[in-house]
């Protein structure tokens, strides 16, 4: 079957691989759509010992059950599904502490990381990773459930209420989905900071105002009705995000880091102290976040057609990796269609 894998030179290449055979407790899913995640862009840069040549990426996927291994818990061929791409072990320290999303082994068997992923015509996954798609959710929109769950968790952990103004840093996929998730939860005062003009235009189509970082301190309060944001959700994955948020936040403000910068960020600890700011991280999602994301999409509360900016053939994956890795992209979410 057709797939896109990391080649020996660490570039993406279209390849032919064996169609997976589902093992005990596994289901074969015919992939209809798979999203390109920001984390996918960085995986080819990792050492071959961690992500070897021949590995197939992709964990934001929706498809149709096409085959069943033994003991698959009542799934049937033809059912439409999204994939929750991790299974908590239940026994490690984070699991015992009530943090299954931080499981030491949760992604070990997840598509795109621990096993071959969704940049392919089909993928075999544990049956416990499947979630049924209702008729109101299209196959393409089903591929947005996983990244929307990331945004929903960040919103929930921030602890804001709809009466409070919120600023989102970054208008990439998670930032745009955070805006959509805030609107779905009833938030009316939301503004975005984004350096790329194309992405500012894209997120403004979701009904918010967006400004470049250099104008944020002067303009964000006015966009939020004359108030500084009670909370900032940093979806940039860039070390410049947190320092800007700390400067922007008022006394008692909250900062949630949902992006993963590859370099240390210079933080003014004096501002953190004198403002009594609360800073916390947010990593992936829990069952309740995934379920909420699915519910919002099923109810039509997420403008998926304005977040999915491109649907491309599978063999164009390398082209869209290059576009999304550039600083001037106007894309929000690119889906690959095998």
C-alpha positions in Angstrom: 0.0 0.0 0.0 1.0 3.6 -0.4 2.6 5.6 2.5 4.9 8.4 3.2 7.9 7.6 5.4 11.1 9.2 6.7 13.9 8.3 4.3 17.5 7.7 5.2 18.3 11.4 4.4 15.5 12.3 7.0 13.3 13.7 4.2 9.8 12.4 3.5 9.4 10.0 0.6 6.4 8.3 -0.9 6.9 4.5 -0.5 5.2 1.2 -0.9 4.9 -0.8 2.3 3.1 -3.9 3.4 -0.5 -3.5 4.4 -0.6 -4.0 8.2 -2.3 -7.1 9.6 -4.2 -6.3 12.9 -2.9 -8.5 15.7 -4.6 -9.5 18.9 -6.8 -6.6 20.2 -6.1 -4.5 17.1 -8.2 -3.0 14.4 -7.2 -2.1 10.8 -8.4 1.4 10.0 -8.6 2.6 6.4 -7.3 6.2 6.7 -9.6 8.7 5.1 -7.8 11.9 6.4 -4.7 12.5 8.5 -3.7 15.9 9.7 -0.1 17.3 9.7 0.7 18.1 13.3 3.2 20.7 14.3 5.1 18.0 16.3 5.3 15.9 13.0 7.4 18.7 11.5 10.1 18.1 14.1 10.2 14.3 14.2 12.4 13.9 11.1 15.0 16.1 12.9 15.3 13.6 15.7 18.1 11.0 15.7 17.5 7.9 13.7 17.9 5.8 16.9 14.6 7.5 18.1 12.7 7.8 14.8 14.3 5.4 12.3 14.3 5.6 8.6 11.1 3.9 7.2 8.9 5.3 10.0 5.5 6.5 8.9 4.2 9.6 10.8 0.7 10.7 11.5 -1.6 10.6 14.6 -4.5 13.0 13.8 -6.6 10.6 11.8 -10.1 9.5 11.0 -11.1 6.6 8.8 -13.2 3.4 8.5 -12.7 0.0 10.2 -11.4 -2.3 7.5 -10.3 -5.4 9.4 -10.4 -6.9 12.9 -7.9 -8.9 14.9 -8.9 -11.3 17.6 -10.6 -9.8 20.8 -11.5 -6.3 19.4 -14.3 -5.5 21.7 -17.3 -5.4 19.4 -16.0 -3.3 16.6 -17.3 -4.0 13.1 -16.0 -3.5 9.6 -17.4 -0.3 8.0 -17.7 1.7 11.2 -16.4 5.3 10.9 -13.9 6.2 13.6 -11.4 8.7 14.9 -8.3 7.6 16.7 -7.3 8.6 20.3 -3.6 7.9 19.7 -2.5 6.8 23.1 -3.4 4.3 25.8 -2.4 5.0 29.4 -0.7 2.0 31.1 -2.5 2.7 34.4 0.5 1.7 36.6 3.2 4.3 36.1 3.7 7.2 38.5 1.7 9.8 36.5 -1.2 7.3 35.9 -1.3 6.5 39.6 -1.2 10.2 40.4 -4.3 10.9 38.2 -2.5 12.2 35.2 -3.0 9.5 32.4 -2.2 12.1 29.7 1.4 12.2 31.1 1.7 8.4 31.2 5.3 7.2 30.8 4.2 4.7 28.2 1.0 6.3 26.7 2.4 6.9 23.2 4.6 3.8 23.0 1.9 2.1 20.9 0.5 5.3 19.4 0.4 5.7 15.6 3.0 7.9 14.1 5.4 7.5 17.1 5.4 4.1 18.7 4.0 2.3 15.6 3.5 3.1 11.9 1.1 6.1 11.5 -1.6 7.6 9.5 0.4 9.0 6.5 -0.7 5.8 4.8 -3.7 4.1 3.2 -4.3 2.0 6.4 -3.0 1.7 9.9 -3.4 -1.0 12.6 -4.1 0.4 16.1 -5.3 -1.1 19.4 -9.1 -1.2 19.5 -9.1 0.9 22.7 -7.9 3.9 20.7 -11.0 4.0 18.5 -13.8 6.5 19.0 -17.0 6.3 16.9 -17.8 9.2 14.6 -21.4 10.3 14.6 -23.2 10.9 11.3 -22.9 14.7 11.9 -19.1 14.6 11.7 -17.5 14.2 8.3 -14.4 12.1 7.8 -12.3 15.3 7.3 -13.7 17.0 10.3 -13.1 13.9 12.3 -9.3 14.4 11.8 -9.7 17.7 13.8 -10.9 16.0 17.0 -7.4 15.1 18.2 -5.8 18.6 17.8 -9.0 20.3 19.1 -8.7 18.2 22.2 -5.2 19.7 22.8 -6.8 23.2 22.7 -9.7 22.2 24.9 -7.4 20.9 27.6 -5.4 24.1 27.5 -8.5 26.2 27.9 -9.8 24.0 30.7 -6.5 24.1 32.7 -6.3 27.8 32.3 -9.4 28.1 34.5 -11.0 31.1 32.8 -14.7 31.8 32.6 -16.6 33.1 29.6 -16.9 36.5 31.3 -13.2 37.0 31.2 -11.1 38.3 28.3 -8.5 35.8 26.9 -5.5 36.2 24.5 -4.2 33.4 22.4 -0.6 33.5 21.3 -0.1 32.0 17.9 -2.6 31.4 15.0 -1.3 28.0 13.9 -3.5 24.9 14.2 -3.7 24.8 18.0 -4.0 28.5 18.3 -6.9 28.6 15.8 -8.5 25.6 17.5 -8.1 27.4 20.8 -10.1 30.3 19.4 -12.7 28.0 18.1 -12.9 26.1 21.4 -13.2 29.4 23.4 -16.1 30.4 21.1 -17.7 27.0 21.5 -17.5 27.4 25.2 -19.2 30.8 25.1 -16.3 33.2 25.3 -16.9 36.5 23.6 -13.7 38.5 24.2 -10.8 36.8 22.5 -7.8 38.3 20.7 -4.8 36.7 19.0 -1.2 37.6 18.6 0.5 36.2 15.5 3.5 37.3 13.4 2.5 35.9 10.1 0.1 38.1 8.1 -1.5 35.1 6.3 -2.3 33.3 9.6 -3.6 36.6 11.1 -6.0 36.8 8.2 -7.0 33.2 8.5 -7.7 33.4 12.2 -9.7 36.6 11.8 -12.1 34.6 9.6 -13.0 32.9 12.9 -14.4 36.1 14.2 -11.4 37.5 16.3 -8.9 40.3 15.8 -5.3 39.4 15.5 -2.2 41.7 15.8 1.6 41.1 15.3 3.7 40.7 18.4 5.2 44.2 18.2 1.8 45.8 18.5 0.4 43.5 21.2 1.1 45.5 24.3 -0.5 48.6 22.9 -3.4 47.0 21.1 -4.6 43.9 22.9 -6.4 45.6 25.8 -8.4 47.7 23.3 -9.4 44.6 21.4 -10.6 43.0 24.6 -12.9 45.8 25.6 -10.4 48.0 27.4 -9.0 45.2 29.7 -5.8 43.3 29.8 -6.4 39.6 29.3 -7.2 37.6 32.4 -5.4 34.7 30.8 -3.0 34.0 27.9 -2.8 30.6 26.2 0.6 30.3 24.5 0.3 28.0 21.5 3.4 29.3 19.7 6.0 26.7 20.6 8.4 29.6 20.5 10.6 30.9 23.3 9.4 34.5 22.7 5.8 33.6 23.6 6.0 33.3 27.4 8.0 36.6 28.0 5.4 38.5 25.9 2.6 36.9 27.8 4.1 37.8 31.2 4.5 41.4 30.1 0.9 41.5 28.8 -0.8 39.9 31.8 -2.2 42.0 34.7 -1.9 41.2 38.4 -3.3 37.8 39.1 -3.2 36.7 35.5 -2.8 33.2 34.2 -0.5 31.8 31.6 -0.9 28.3 30.1 1.9 26.9 27.9 0.4 24.7 25.2 3.2 24.9 22.7 6.6 23.2 23.2 9.5 25.6 22.5 12.7 23.9 21.4 14.9 26.4 23.3 14.8 28.0 26.8 12.7 31.1 27.2 14.1 34.2 29.1 11.5 34.8 31.9 11.4 37.9 34.0 10.9 36.3 37.4 10.4 39.7 39.0 7.3 40.3 36.9 6.1 36.8 37.7 6.4 37.6 41.5 5.1 41.2 41.7 2.1 40.3 39.5 1.5 37.0 41.3 1.0 35.3 38.0 0.0 31.6 37.7 2.0 29.7 35.0 1.2 26.1 34.1 1.8 23.7 31.3 -0.7 21.7 29.3 0.2 18.5 27.5 -2.0 16.6 25.0 -5.4 15.8 26.6 -7.5 13.5 28.7 -10.6 11.5 27.8 -12.9 14.3 28.9 -11.1 16.7 26.5 -11.3 14.4 23.6 -15.0 13.8 24.3 -15.7 17.5 24.5 -13.9 18.1 21.3 -15.9 15.4 19.5 -19.1 16.9 21.0 -18.3 20.4 19.8 -17.6 19.2 16.3 -20.7 17.0 16.2 -22.9 19.9 17.3 -21.5 22.2 14.6 -19.9 24.6 17.1 -16.5 24.4 15.4 -16.1 26.1 11.9 -14.0 23.2 10.6 -14.2 24.5 7.0 -12.3 27.6 8.0 -9.7 25.8 10.0 -9.0 23.1 7.4 -7.2 25.3 4.8 -5.8 22.6 2.5 -6.6 18.9 1.7 -3.7 17.4 -0.2 -2.9 14.0 -1.7 -0.6 11.8 0.4 2.3 12.1 -1.9 2.4 15.9 -1.4 3.3 15.5 2.3 6.9 16.8 1.8 5.7 19.9 0.0 3.4 20.8 2.8 6.0 20.0 5.5 8.2 22.6 3.8 5.4 25.2 3.6 4.3 24.7 7.2 7.9 24.9 8.5 8.4 28.3 6.9 7.7 31.5 8.7 5.3 32.9 6.1 2.7 30.2 5.7 -1.0 31.2 5.5 -2.0 27.6 6.2 -3.8 26.7 9.4 -4.5 22.9 9.2 -3.4 20.8 6.3 -5.0 17.3 5.9 -3.5 14.5 3.9 -5.9 12.3 2.0 -4.6 8.8 1.1 
